[in-house]
Amino acid sequence: MRAKNQALDEFESLSLLASAHVLPFIDFAQTLEKSRITGTVLLECEGVSGFIAFRDGRICCAKCGRLTGPDALEKMLSWDDSALFKLDTHLMPDAVNINQQADTTSLILDALRNIDEKQLQQKNQ
């Protein structure tokens, strides 16, 4: 038990840098959810940056440019696999702008559905 707690402490103290090409952000977010990690994931794609914050594995805040909350989450989830992201377990925003009642997987699935619907509407116009 002591070794497991020490390993978890070491994991939480690390900052992780990853590429969506190697590790899709959705898979990473689900790992954070299952591990109940608290921290902020900083994302960057083609010069645009944003963040998604997790509290006990649940998404609680997102910001990308002027977009906040679910709109920012959708924007960042729509980025292709050239996106880079970094987990910082010592950084948390002051504000909460996403309802924490929903689990991370449900929030991501809702955002992906909204992205698909918006893309479909654009094609039909």
Beta strands, then each sheet from edge to edge (+ up, - down):
strand 1: 16-19
strand 2: 39-45
strand 3: 48-55
strand 4: 58-64
strand 5: 67-68
strand 6: 84-88
sheet 1: 1+ 6- 2+ 3- 4+ 5-
end
